[in-house]
Amino acid sequence: MLIVKLLIVASLFLLFIYLSARLTKRGLSKRYEPRAQTPWNSLNEGQDPTL
């Protein structure tokens, strides 16, 4: 019974390590990089991009 509990805890630990490694590889900071400048981004500054 103790071996089964240890296997469950070990598998959960390995799953946590695996998921955290995948998240760091993907690079969550890419979501927060500034966008490339286009004329339509000037709408955020209150300017008309059609002029």
N, C-alpha and C positions, 0 to 999 in steps of 0.2 A: 504493500500500500504506500509506503514511503517512497519507493522508487517511482511509482506512477505520479505522485505529487511533484517530485523533483523533475521528472520529465516534462510535466506541464509548465512548471516555472521556467525551466531552461528553454523550452520552445517559445514561450512568450517573450523571454529576454532576447532570443535570437531574432524573433520577428520584429521586435522594437529596433534592434540594431540594423536590420535589413532595411526597414522603412526609413529610418533616419538617414542612412547612407544614400538611399535613392533620392530623398528630398534635397540633400546637399549637392548631389550630382546635378540635379535639374537646375539648380540656381534660382531660388525663390526671389532673389533681388532683381531679376530681369523684369519683373512686373513693374518695378518702380523706376525704371530708367526713363529719362525724358524722351518725349516723342520727337521724331524728325520734324523740322519746321516746314509747314505747308502754309499757303495763303489762308486756309480755313482755320488755322490755329490762332490767327489774329482776332477771331471773334471773341476769344477769352479776354482780350485786352480792350474790347469795345470798338474795334475798327472794322470797317466794311471791307471784306476781301475782294469784292467785285469792282472796286475803284482802281 
